[in-house]
Amino acid sequence: MGDISRSSRVLPAELTPFIGRRQEVAEVRRLLEPSRLLTLTGPGGIGKTRLAMHTARMKHRAFPGGVWSVDLSTLTDPSLLPQTVSAAMGLADVSGTARMEALIDYLADRQGLLVLDNCEHLVDSCAQLAHTLLRASESLRILATSRQPLGIEGEQIFQVPPLAVPPEASSGEPVEVLMRYESVNLFVSRARAVFPGFQLDVGRGPLVARLCRDLEGIPLAIELAAVRMRSLSVEQIVARLDDRFKLLSIGHRGREARRTSLTAMVEWSYDLLDPPDRTLWARLTVFAGGFDLAAVEAVCCDEGLASESLLDRLHSLVEKSIVIRDDDSAGARYCMLDTLRQFGRARLEESGELEVVRARHRDWCGALAAQVAAGWTESGQHRWSRRLESERHNIRVAIEYCLRSPDEAVRGLHLAADLWPFWLVHAVSEGRRHVERLLAAVPGGAEADAGRVRGLWLAGLLGFYQGDIAAARRRGRESGALAERLGDDLSGAYATYVLGLTAACDHDYLGAKALLSAARDHFDVAGDLPGRWLVIADLAGVLGALGEIDAGVELCVSAIEQCARRGARWNQSYLLWILADLRRLRGDLDEATRLLKEILEINRDFEDPTVIGACLESLSWVASRRGDAGSAAWLLGAAHAVWGKAGISLLQYAAWGEAHEDTCEYARESLGQAAFEKAYQRGEQMTPAATIDHVLGREAKASLREVRAGAAFEKLTPREIEIAELISEGLTNKKIAQRLVIAQRTAEGHVERILRKLGCTSRAQVAAWWMSRAAS
C-alpha cells in the first residue's frame, strides 16, 4: 500500500468539548459498518459537522488507509471539487483533467474514510464524485453531511435530531437531573467558557430549561445564546428570545461567518432553494404544530403555486431539512422547527401575502370543523378525535385570527360550535375560554345572531362541565331566548339541554326531566343524533335520581344499541357510564363494574378525562359498596387527578356529590386518616393511562396474583425497577426514553426483560404488580 502521509490521518482539532450525542454517535458508527456512503442530514446548526467529525475521530483506527475531511462550505465552483478533495488528501497538484484520475489511483487500494462536509450547495457534483470514487475503491467509505441526501444508489441516510430538551413539566427538577439533558449540558458548558462564574442553580435551572426548549435543542442556537452570557444574564436572554435572529447574531472571530449568526445559517438554506420552494416555505409558516398534505394544498396553493407541483415542492423541502416528516396515528404529517418558521414568516410578511394565507388557513380550519359536525354520528368518532387532537395548535391559531375583528369573531363562533365534540373530549377549559372571548368580541346586530346563539349554548355546556352552574344557566337562558326569536330549533334544543343539566344540579329532578325530555324531542325533529344521545344519557341519569331506574335503563339500552350499530363509540361510552351507575343504584355491582371497565377500554382510544374521571368515581362508589376501602380511596384520588388536570367538576350533578361524600367518609373511617391520605395520594399521582391499566389489569391473569412481590422485586436491576415504576405511571417506551435520557431501543429492551422476569404478558400486568407491591 505504501506510506501514508501524515495529513491523511489528521482531522480538524475540536476547539470545544463534544457534549452528548451518545446514542447518535453509536448509531452513526453502527450504520457506517455496512454502508459505503452514509449521509448525515438535518437543518443548519443541528450539529451534523460535529457529529461527523467526532465519529471520524473515534473510527480512525478502523481505516488504516487514511481519514480525510473536506470542508466544502466555501467552495462555489463545482468544477473545483476534485481539486479540493485531492488537496485535502495532500496529493501533489496536477492538471484539472487528471485530478479525478489521480484521486482514483490514490484511493484504489486504501481502506479509508472520506468526510465530505457541507454538500448541500454542491449536491449533484458531490453525488457524482462519491459515485465515481466508491466504484473505483471497494475499501473506501464516505461520510457526508448535507441538508439533503446526495440521492445515489446505496446511500444510507441518518437524520440528525436536535439535542434532548427538558419537558415543560421539568421546572421543579433538581439541577443534576436537568444536566442530564444534552441541551442544558451544552449551554452550561459554553456559558462557563465565556463567563467562568456561571453556575446552574435552583434559580437558573427553570430559565435554562426554558431557553433550551425555546431554542428547540438546536446546538448552534444554544451555543450562540451561551456566547451572550458575556454581557447578559440568563433572564435577559430568555426575555429576548422572541427576537432570536437579532439576539443570536454574535460569535467568534475565526469561525466561518455563516456559523456565527443564526440568521446567516438560515439564510444559507433559503438561498439554496428554488423560488417555488421559498414560496412554499414562507406559506407553510401559517401552520402551527404540524400539517398534512391536504391541508397544505388547501392553504398554500393558488395561481402562484400550482397544486400539481405541490408534492414535488414539499418533497424538496423535506429533502433539504426545512420540513420534517413527523407521522402520527392519523398518517403522514409534517412540521417545521420554530426557528425556521420565524424566518419564513418574516419572508411571508415581506411578500405581502401574510393576510391572504392566514385567511385561507382560517377557512381550512372552518371547513375541517364543519366536517366534524357532520361526521360525528358515524364510526369515525375515534378518527376525528385523533385528527382534531393533531390539529389543536392550528385550531388555536385560527381562533386567534378570528379575534382580530368583530366580523371575524362571528366566523370564530361557528368554528367553535362545530367543534363541540373536540372541546368535550379533549379541552373543556380551553374551549370555554375561546368561546367566551369570541362572544365578547362579536358585534351586535342581526347578522351576528346566528353565530352568537350557538356560542351561547356552547359556553353554557362547557361551563356546566367546569362546575360553573350559574354561568351555565345564564348562557342557556340567553341562547334559548335568542334561538326562539331566530327560529333556530337546533340551537334551542342545545340550550334546553343545558338548562336541564343545571336543573339536575339544583336537585330539581322533575324540572330536569321535563327540560331534558323537551330537548330530546327537539333533537329528534332536527335529526341531530349526537345531541339526542347526549340528552338521553342525562335524562336516564335523572330518572335514576327519581327512582325510575327501569325507565332509565330502557332509555340507555336502546340508545346504546343505536350507537353500536353506527359505530359511535364515544357516545356509546357516555351512555354506558350512565347505565353503569343505574346498575349500581339497583345493587348489581358486578354488572356495574363490567360496564365501567368496558368504558375505560373504549377510552384508551379517546382519552376523554370527563368519562375516565367519572368511571373512576363510579368504581370508587362500587368499591365502597363492596367494603373495599383501600380501593375506594385510591380511586377517589385518581378521579380527582383526572378531573382536576382537565378543569372538570361534575360532582354537583344529580346525587353524585352525595355518593362521593359517602364514599370518602366510609374510606376514612375504615382506613384511618393517615392511611386514607396515603392511598388517596397514590391515586392522585398516577397518570390516567396507568390507572386504566391498573383497573383492567389487576385481575387480568390469575398467575399474576401468585407472583411474590418481594421475590419478583429482587429479580430486577435498579434500572428495571425505575422503568417498572414508569410503566405503572402509564409512560410509553418513547416517554420512558425521554424521561431517562436513553435510546428508545434501550427502553424497549428493559421493558421486555421486565415482562420476562415478572412472568407478565402485558404492561397492564406490570402496572398491577407495581401497585400491589406499593400497597403492601
N, C-alpha and C positions, 0 to 999 in steps of 0.2 A: 504493500500500500504506500510505502514511503513515509517520510517525515511529514508531520502535520505542523503547520505554522502556529505560533503561539496565538495569533489573532483568531484562529479557528476555534479556540477554546474560550475566548473572552466574551462576556456579556456585560452590558452596562451595569455599573455598580448600583446597588439600592441605596439611595441617599437618605431614605426614611424607613423605619421598620415596616415590614409587611405584616398586616394585622388581620386576623380572622381567616375566613375562606377555607377552613379546614375541609369541609365537605366538598367544596368546589374543586380544590386542589386534588383531592383524592379522585373525584370523578373525571377530571381532565386527564390525570395520569392513567386512569383505567381506560379511558377512551383512546388514548394515544397508543396503547399497546397494539390493537389490531388495525388502527386507522393509518392509512398513508397520508391523508390530508384531514386535519381537524381544524375547523374554523370556529373561533370564539366570537359570537355576535352579541349585540346589545347596543343601546343608545350611547351617545357620547358621555363620558365621565363615569360610566358604570364600573370601570376597573378592568377592562379587557387586557390592556397592555401589562398592568402589574401582575395579573394572574398568569398571563402567558410567560412573562419573564421569570417569575418565581418558579413556575413549573419547569421551565427550561433549565434553571439552575439546579433544581432538585434531580433532574433526569440526566444531567450531562454525562455521568459515568456510563449510562446505557448507550451512549453514542460516541464511541472511540474515534470515529472519523471526523468529529467536529460538531460544534453547536454554534450557529451563526444567527445574529439578529440584524434585521434590516428595517430601519425606520423609514417608512415611505411618506410620512405626513407632509414633508416639504417638497416632494417630487411632483412636478406638474406636467412633465413631458413623458408620456408613456413609452416613447421610443428609448428612453434612457434607463428603463427598468433593468435590463440585463447588466448594463454597466454598473448600476447602483448595487445590485446583488453581488456581482463579482468583486467590486471594490470592498464590500463588507467582509468578503472571504479572504481579502489580502492577495488577490490574484494580480499578476502584472497587467499593466494597461496594454490592451491590444485594440485593433480597429473594431468599430462598431459591428461590422458584418461578421467578425469572427468571435464576438464576445459570447454569444449563446453556445457556439461550439466549444469554446474554452470552458464554459460552465459545465457542459455535459461531460466533457473529458475529465474534468476535475472531480466531479461527483460520481462518476461511473461505478467505482468500486468502494466508495466510502459509506460507512454506516453513520450517517449524520442527521442532524435536526436543523432545519431552516425555519426561523421565525420571521414571518412576513407581517410586519406591524403596520396597521392603518391602511388597509387595502381599499376602503370604500370608494375613493375617488378615482381609483385605477382598477376597478374590479374586473373588467374584461381583459386587460393586459395581465393582471395577476393570475387570472384563471388560465390564460394561455401559457404563461410561464410555468405555473405549477403543473399543468398537464404535461408539458414537454419534459420537465425535469423528473417527474415521477415515472414517466415511461422509460427514461434513459437510465435511471438508477433505482434498482429494486430495493436497495437498502436505505433509501432516503425517506425521511418523514418531514412533513411540512406542518407547522403550527401557525395558523394565520389569525389575525384579529381584523374584524371588519364590521361595519354596521349592517352589512348584508352579506349573505353567503356568496361564495365565488360561483357556485352553480355548475360544478363539473362532476362527472361520474365518480362515485366512490367517496365523495366528500361527507364527512361526519360533522354535524353541527352541534355546538353546545351554546345555549343562550345563557349568558352571564346574568344572574339575578342581582337585584340590589342587596345591600347588606341587611341583615336582620335588624329590625327596629322594635323597641318596646311597644306593646299594645297600649291603648288608651287607659286600660284598667291598671297600668303599672305605676301610677303616680305615687302610691304609697310603698312601693317595693324598696327594700334595703339597697344601699349603694352597691354592695357586692353582687346582688342579683342583676342590677342594671348593667354592670360592667361585663356581664356575660354576653350582652348583645354587641355584635361586631361594630355596629354604627356608633354606639356610645363609646366603646373602647377606642375606636379610631379618633373620634372627636377629642376625647380626653388626652390621648397621646399627642395629637398635633397641637392642641391648645397648650400643653405643657412645654412644647418645643418653643413657642413664641412668648409664653407667659409662665415661666417656671414655677411660680407660686400657686398656680391653679390647682384646686382640689375638688373632686366630686364629693359633695357632702349632701346631707339630707335636704338642705335648702335648694341646692342647684340641681339635684337629681331629677325632679319632675320637669324642670326647664330644659335640661339637656335631652331628656327623653322626648319631650315635645318637639324640640329642634330637629332631632333625628327623624321623627315621624313626618314632620312637615317637609323635610328635605328628601323624604321617601327612600332613605338609605343609599342615596347616590354618593359614592365616595368623593367625587370631585366637589360636589356642593358642600359636603361636610368638611372637607379639608379647607375650602375657601372660607367657610364660616369660622373655622378654628383660627385662621390667619387674622380674622377681625378681632380676636382676643387681644391683639396688641393694643387696641385703643378702645374697645367696647367691652361691656360686661355681657354675660350670657343673657341677662334680662333684656338688655338693649338690642342684642342680636335677634332674639325671638320676636321682639316688638316690631322689628323692621323686616320680618320675613315676607310680608305681603308684597314688598318691592324687592324680591330676591335678586333680580337681574342687576339692579343698581347696587345692592349691598355686596353681592358676591362677584366683585369685579377687581379684585386685588390679588396679587400673587407674588411670586419670587422672580427677581431678575435672573436670567439664565434659563428659565423654563420657557418652553415654547409659548408664544403669545396666546394661541387659542386654548391653551390649557391653564391659563391664569385668569380666565374670565368665564363665568357660566354663560354669559351672552355669546361670547365668541365661540364657545363649544357648540351651542345650539345653532348658531348662525352657520357654522360649518356644515351641519347636517342639512339645514334649509337650502343653502346654496347648491348642494349636490343634487337637488331634486328638479325634475321637470316641472314646468308651470302648472299643469293639471294636478300633480301630486301636492304642490304647495297650496293650491286652492282647496283641495280636499282636507289637508292637514288643518288649515285655518277653519274650515266649516265644521269639522269634527269637534272643535272645542266647545260647541254649544251643548254637547252631551256631558253628562256628569255620571261618574260611576261605571259607565260601560254602555255598550250598544251592540246591536246585531246588524246583519246586512240589510234586512228590510227597513230598519229604522234609518240607516244611512241613506238608502235610496229615497225614502220619503222626505228627508230633511235636507240633504246635500245636493241632490240632482236638479238641474234646470238646464236652460239653453247653454249655460257656460260650463256645465259638467254633465255630459251625457250619461244616462243610466246604462247604456250599452258598454261603456268603458269603465263603469264603477268597479267591477270585480278586479280588473287589472290594476286600477289605481290603488284600491285598498290592499291588494296583494303586494304592490310595490312598497307601500308604507310599512307593512308588516315585515317584508324582507329587509327594509332599511332600519328596522328597530324603532321607528317612530310610533307605530301602533303595536300593541301586544295582544296576541290571541289569548283569551282567558275564558275557556269554556266553563259552563255550569250545567246544572241539570236540565236547563231549557235548550241547550245546544251551543253552537259556536257563538261566542261573544268576543268583543274586543274592548280594549281600554287604552288609556294613554297616561303616562306619568304626568303629574300635575305641573312639573317644571316645563315639559313640552307643551302642555295645554296653555299655560300662561303666555308662552312665547307665541303660539299660534293664535291665541285670542287677540293679541296686540296686532298681528298681521290682518286679522279679520276686521278689526276696527279701522285700520288704515285703508282697507279696501272699500269701506263704506257699506259693506254687506251685513254687518253685525245684526241690525234690527230685523232685516228681512229673514235671515237664517234663524234667529231666535223665534220669530213668529211662526215659521214653519215647524220648529221644534215644539212649540205650544200646540199647534194644530195636530201634530202627530200624537202627542200625549192625549189630547182630547179624543182623537179617533180611537186610540187604544182603550181609553176609559169607556167609551160608548160600546166597544166590542165586549168589554167585561160585563156591562149592564145587560147586554142582550144575551150573553152566553153563560150566565151564572146558573141557569136552571139545568144544565146538561152535565154530562160525565166529565167535562173538562175543568171542574172546580179546582182540583189539585193543580192542574197545569196552569190555570190562570193565577192561582195563588202564588206559585213559584215564580211565574213570569213577572207579576207585579212586585214581588219582593226584589227581583233583579233590577227592576226599573224604579225603585224607591227614590234614588237620587235624581233621576230625570223628572219624576213627578214633582219633587220639591222645587226644582228649577222652573218648571212650567208654572207652578202656582205662584212663585215669586214674581215671575214675569207678569202674571195676571193681576198682581197687586200694584202695578205701575200706574194704573188709571182706573177711574170708576167703570168705564165701559168694559175694560178687560176683566174687572172683578166679576162681572156677570158671567162671562165665559168660565172664569175660575170656579164659580159656584156650581155650574153644570158639570164641570170636570170632577169636582169633589164629590158631588152627589152620585154621579155614575160609579164612583169608586167606593161606595159604602161597604161592599164586601171586604175590600182591602183594609179599610180602617178598622172594621170589626175584628178581622182575623189577625192583623199584624200591627196596627198602630192607632189604638183608640185615642191616646193623649195627643199624638201628633195631628191626627185627623181633626180633632175638635179645635186645636189651636189654629189650624189652617182655615177652617170654615168660619170661625168667629172673626178672624182678621178679614176675610173676604166679605162677610156680612157688614163689617164696619166700613169697608171701602166702597161698597156698592152704592150707586146713586139712587135717589128717589125717582118715582115715576113709574108709569105702567109698563114701560119697556123692560124694566129691571125686575118686575114682579115674578116673572116665570122662573128666574134664577133664584130670587130671594125665597120663594115659597119652598123650594127644595133644600136650600141651605138651612132654613129654619128647622125643618123636621130632622135633618141630619145632625144639626147642633144639639137638638133635644135628645136624640137617640144616643149620641156619644156622651152627652152629659149624664144620662142615666147610667151608662156603664162605668162612669167615673164616680158614681155615688152622689152627684150634684142634682138632687131631685127637684129642688126649687127651680133651678135653671132649666131642667128638662121639661118641667110643667109649663114654665113661661114660654119656652120656644115651641112646645107642642101646641099651645093655645094660639100663638101668633101664626104658626103655619096653618092650623086648621081654619082660622078665620079668613086668612088670605086665600087658601085653597077653595073655600066656599064661594068667595067673591069672584075668583077666576074660573070656577067650574072645573078645577083640576082634581078629578076624583082620585087619581093615584096618590098625589101628594096628601090629599085629605085622608086616605087610608093610612099612610105612614104617620101622619100627625095624630090620628085617633089611636093608633098602636102605641105611640109614645105616651099619650095620656092614660091609656090602660095600664101601662107599666108603672107610671107614677101613682096611680090609684092603688095598685097592689102594694106599693111601698108604704102607703098610708094605712094599710090593712083594711082598705075599703074593698073587700073582695067582691061584693055584689056589684059595686060600681065598675070594678076592673073587669068583671065577667061581661057586663053589658058593653063596655067600650071595646074590649078585645073581640067580642062576637061581632060587633058592628064593623070593626076593621077587617075581620076575616071576610065578611060579606062583600065589602068594597074591593078587597083584593081578588075575590072570585070574579066579580064583574069586570075588573080591569085585566084579568088574566095574568096577574103577576104572581107566579109560583113562589119565588124566593120569599117575598113578603108574606104570602099565605102560610108558608111553612114556619116562618119565624113566629107569627102571631098564634098559630095553632100550638106551638110548643109552650108559649107563655100562658095561653088560655088553659091548657091542660094543667099547668102548674097551679093556676088559680083555682081550678076545680078541685085539685088535691087539697088546697088550703081550706076549701069549703066542705071537705069531707066527701066530695063526689068523685072518689078515686076511680071507680069503674068507668065513669064517663070520660075522665081524663085519659085513662089507659086506652080506651077505644079510639079517642081522637088521635093520640100519639101513634098507635099501631097502624092506623090507616094511612097517616101521612108518611110514616117511616117506609111503608111498602111502596108508596109513590116515589119517594126519594130513591129507594133502592132500584126501582125499575129504570129511573132516569140516570142513575149513577151520581146523584147529587150528594156526595159523601159528607161534605161539611154540614149541610142542613140536616142530614141523617144523624150525624153525631150530636148536633144540638138537640134534636128530638129524643135521641136515646138517653141523653143526660136527664131530661125531664122524666122520661119513662122509668129510669133507674130510681129516681127519687120517689116516684109514685110506688114502686115496688118496695122501697124502704119503708114508706109510710104504712104499707099493707103488712109489713113484717117479713117479707120474702127476701131475706138478707143475701142468700146465695145468688138469687137471680139478679138482685141489685148489683152485687159485686161483679158478676159475669158481664153485665151490661157496661159497667163503668170501666172495666178492663178493655172491653171492645172499643169503647170510645177513645181510650188512651192509645190503643193500637192505631186507630184511624188518625189520631193527631200526631203520630210520628211524622206524617206527611205534612199536615197543615201547621203544626206547632202553634196552635191558637192558644194564647195564655188564658183567655176567658174560660174556654171549655176545659183546658187542662187544670186550671185552678179550681174550677167548680167540681170536677171529678175527684180531686184530692180532698176537697172539703167533704164531699159526699162519702168518700171512703172513710174519712175520719169519723163521721157520724155512724157509719156501719160498724166500724171497729169499736166504737163506744157501746153500741147495742150488743156486740158480741162479748164485751168485757175485756177487750184488749187495749188497755190504757196506754201502753208503750207505743203501739202503732198509731193510736189516735193522736198522741202528742206530736210525733214527728211528721205525720201527715198534715196536721194543722200548721206546723212551721213551714212545710214545703208549699202548701197552698198560699200562705201569706207571702212567701218569697215570690211566687209566680205572679200573683196579682199585684203585689207591691211594685215590682220592677216595671210592670206594664201600666201602672197608674189606674188599676181597675178596682172597683169596690161594688160587690153585689150582695153583701150580707144584709142590706136594707130591704131586699126583695122578699115579699110574702113572709113566710115563717122561718126563712133561712137563718136570720140572725139569732133567733131563739135556739135553733138546733146547734149553731156554733157555740153559743154561750153554755148550753147544757153540756156539750162535749168537753169544752175547756174545764168546766167545773168538775166533771167526773174524772178527767185525767189528772188534774191537780190533786184532788182528794185521794186518788188511788196511788199515785206515784210519790206524792210529796212535792213541794215547790221546787226543790233543787233538782230532783230527777226529771220533773216535768220540763223545767227550763233547759236542761241538757239535751233531752230528746227533741224538744221544740227547735232548739238552735241547730241541732244536727240536720233536721229537715230544712231549715232556712238556708243552710249552707250548700245544699245540693242543687245542681242545675236541673231544669225541667227534664232534660234527656236522661239524666241519671236517676231521677225519681221514677220516670216511666219504666226504665229498665228494671229498677228495683221492684216496683209493683208487679210487673209482668214476669220477672224472672225469679221472684222469691220462691215460687213453688214450681219452677219450670221443669225441674228434674229431681226425682226423689233421691238419686245418688248424691246430689249436692249436699243434702242435709247430713249425709254420712261423712262428709269431709270434716276432719277435726281441724278447727281454725288454727290452733297452735302448731300442729304438725305441718299444715299447708304453709303457714307463715314462714316456718323455718326453711322450707324448700326454696324460697325466693331470695334473690340477691337484693341488696339495698336499692339498686336502681329499679328492679322489678317491683318492689314494694311501692316505690314512689309512683311508678306508672300504674299499678293496680289502683291506687287511690285516685289518680286522674281519670281512669276508666270509670270509677264509681261516680265521678263528677259529670260524666257524660261527654268527655272530650273525645273527639275523633283522633285517629292516628296523626293527621296533619296538625291538629291543635296541640297534641301532646308534643310533637316535634318542635313546634314553635315555642311552647312554654319552656321546654328543657333545652332549647337551642341545640337540637340534634337533627340528623337527617331523618326524613320520613321513613326511609327504608329501615333505619336503625330502630325507630319506634315500632314499626311493624314486626320486626324480629323479636323485640322484647315482648310484645303482646302475644305472639304465637307461643313463646316459651312459657308465659304466664298461664295461658289456656292449657297447655300440655301438663305443666306441673300441678295445676289445681284439678285436673281431670274435668275441665269445663268445656262446653261446646259453643258458648256464646259470651259476648261481652256482658249481657244481662246477668248471666250467672256469676261472672267475676264481680259485678257491682253488688249482687246479692250476698256473695261471700264476704266482701269487704264490709258491707253494712252489718252483717251478722257478727263479724269479728269486732267491729267498732262498738256494737251494742253489748258485747259480752264482757 
